[in-house]
Each structure stands twice: as C-alpha cells, then as structure tokens.
C-alpha cells in the first residue's frame, strides 16, 4: 500500500509542477514580444532561384514568461517564403505554422527567412509580401513583414553557339555554366542587354564575339547576385562573382564596344595567336573590379581605345609579347581587397618559360596610375628578343626615366610623383572611396590630364559619347564640371 501512496503522491507532484509551469506563462494582453526589426527585406531576386538567408531576433523583455500558441505564415506557400523559427521549419505538413513556442523572460529566439519566388509573368520585378504572425496566449497577435521583389529571368544553361547567333531577351538573361562560341560561329550581344552570370559561368570564345553597345545603351556583363553582402555593400561591388571572357587561340576579330564588364575573376584573357590578325578591338568600355586580370593578352594583337580598366587583383592590363595599342584610356590600380595587388600596366617579351617578341606596345593620351609609387612594369627577357614600346602624352605613375637611351621611348609624358597627389593617383579622379567601394574615374578639376592630350591621337568623343574639345584631355573621360 505504501508504494501505491508514493505513486499517487508523485503523480500529484508532477501535476502540480505542470500546473505551476503553465501559470508561469503570462496571458496578460498588456505584454508583448520585441523584434530586432519590424520587417525582413530582400533585395531583388530572380524567380525560381533561392535567395540568401536573412535572420532576425525575437526578444522577451516583458518581465514575464510568454508563449505563442502559434507562429504561422499568413499566406502559407503562396509567396515562396520559407521560415525557420528557433531551429524548426514551418513545414507544409504542419500547415506552415508552429505550435506552443515558448520564450522565457529575458530570453530570445532566432528566426531565419529565405524565399524562392514563383514566376510572375512580367518583364519587370514584382513585389512579394507576406507576414509572419506571432499569436500569444493572451490573443495578442504581432506581425513581422516579409518583403522581396521577384524578377523573371530567362535562364541559359551551358549554351553552345555553333552558328551565328544574337543573344537578346526582354527579360534578364541568367547564365549558368559556360557560353561556348565554337569555331566559325559569331555570338552577337546587342545594345541594352544585361547578362547575369552565376559563379561557374563565363564566355569561352573559339569563334568570334561581338558586343555592340552604344553610348546611351551599354551592354552589361556582371554577376548574378542582386543582394547585399552587408547592408552597405552589394555583391555587385565584390570582385570574383563570375569567370569572365576567355578568347582562345583560334579566335580573331572580336569587337567589344560600349560594354560594362565588372566583378569578374579575369575579365578578358587572350591566348597566343597569329599577330598578323587583330584578336580584340575593345572601345568605349569599362572593365572594373576583377579578382584577376582586367585584360591579359599573350602574343596577340590588341587595340584598347577610350576604355577604363580599373581595380584588379592582378594587373589591370598585361601584354606578354605581340602588338598592343592603348589610346585615350584610363588604367587605374586601386584594388581594395588585397595590398599585394598587381600593377596598372605590364608589358613584357616573355611569358612563363617562353619568349614572345613584343613588336610594338604603344600607349597614347592615357592615364596610368594607382596607389603605389610605381604602377608600370616593363620587363625585358635576357634573351635577344624584340622589346619595343612608346608612350606619348600620358600621365604615368612611375619614376621618371632620365637616361637618354630610355627617354626616347617617352614623349610629352607627365611624370606623376607621389608628392603630386593625396594618396597615390586619387587626385586625378572624382571619387576613390575604399571604405564604401565607390569609385568615379571621371576627371577631377585637379587633374593635370585636363587639356594635356595630343589632338593628333585624340578620339572625337570620350567613353561616355561626349565630344572632346579643341584641347582634349588624357584618359577615357573628357572633363566636364557637371559629370
């Protein structure tokens, strides 16, 4: 009989404890939860592509223990939001809700939110809104707004271009894997197109690539991430988001005009080829923020005119032999993510263990500058191999060449000494902000490039399509007070 009494007593104690625990959770309508934010906002995302994860905290600062009878998504699975509350997903089987979520006084829980939106059927982004509802035992309901913009994209997966093709769409073009242009085929990208490349994506050119932007309607090649790494830093400002353009040995007559190519690994790499044929003509274009080279050409014939090539982990522009022309361009090395960055311009007559004659490297009416005291590297092999170059009417951030034998390769050069500038060559430009990763390489009023170019080498318009005046400026941008 004693054992039975003990069992009855134990049951009564457990019931009492449970009752006390229940009484610990307040049902007062005067008490509520505190959120770390009143809304979870996503940047624009591509439909059918999973977003990154956003997170927020739910605090109980009420002075009493609180319990939510349920936490639920208002619209269930209709908007594509997925929610994890304190380690538990709001699943379809549970009706996209969670029961009896306890938050003790002075405690907190963490909420994780993702979204994969359905297609919206429009060519413009559509707003998606849902609510995460927290209903307390008191009946008080608090809401957290979930907000995103969904954009339908046309996905292109490992495209092989075997005959002439024009790549265009009214929707954004989302590139997965490589676009491969085969021999004897031409891929044309017309004005106004933007290609969004995933991290494994790029363009492999065995045939011919033609990018046909205009001053008013550039072609943009960029990474696919539309969201932010941090609140102040979009992924679009981070280098290394996609693989870039590789122009193979068999490829010639590639033309890139009015393009904006940024956030790549190596933006453009040209393999060794027949230098009697023009391999690449790139004009009026921007290459910016690369986790590799801006333009790397091995024993090729390259023309660069009215271009901005800036901020690369390796060299902004590097020529390993061949023929090269740089005219009316801005090469500026302010890469912010690694102090062991390359130079703004490298030209040599060898590559790795092989020699490649540098028949002619000509740089005219251009700005070649950066953070370091010397951002130009001309390297000659010990073997008797052609190494020919000239600079005319340029700003060069490199120690002044004074010996007569070498000075003949420089004409009308402004030697940019470190004391001439604030930090490196920043003084030439409107904005160089390493903290926010914002740059504007239009000329500042302090730049000595203004009015210093040779009219004989000058283009009629600048990179923006504005006319150059009778005293043209060095670099790809003509100075304008309103620019």
ABEGO torsion letter per residue (X at the ends): XAAAAAAAAAAAAAAAAAAAAAAABBABAABBBBBABABBBBBBBBBGBBBBBBBBBBBBAAGBBBBBABBBBAAEAAAGBBBBBGGBBBBAAAGGBBBGBBBBBGBBBBBBBBBBBBBAGBABBBBBBBBBBBBBAAGBBBBBBBBBBBBBBBBBBGBBBABBBBBBBABBBBBBEBBBBBBGBBBBBBBGBBBBBBAABBBBBABBBBBBBBAABBBBBBBABABBABAABBAAABBGABAEBBBBAABBGBBBBGBBBBGBBBABBBBBBBAABBABBBBGBBBBGBABBABBBBGBBBBBBGBBBBGBABBABBBBEEBBBBBGBBBBBABAABAABBBABBBBABBEABBBBBABBBBBGBBBBEABABABBBBBBABBBBBBBBBBGBBBBBBBBABAAAAAABBGBBBBBAAABABEAAAABABBBAAAGBBBABBBAABAABGABBAAABBABBAAGBBBBABBBBEABBBBAAX
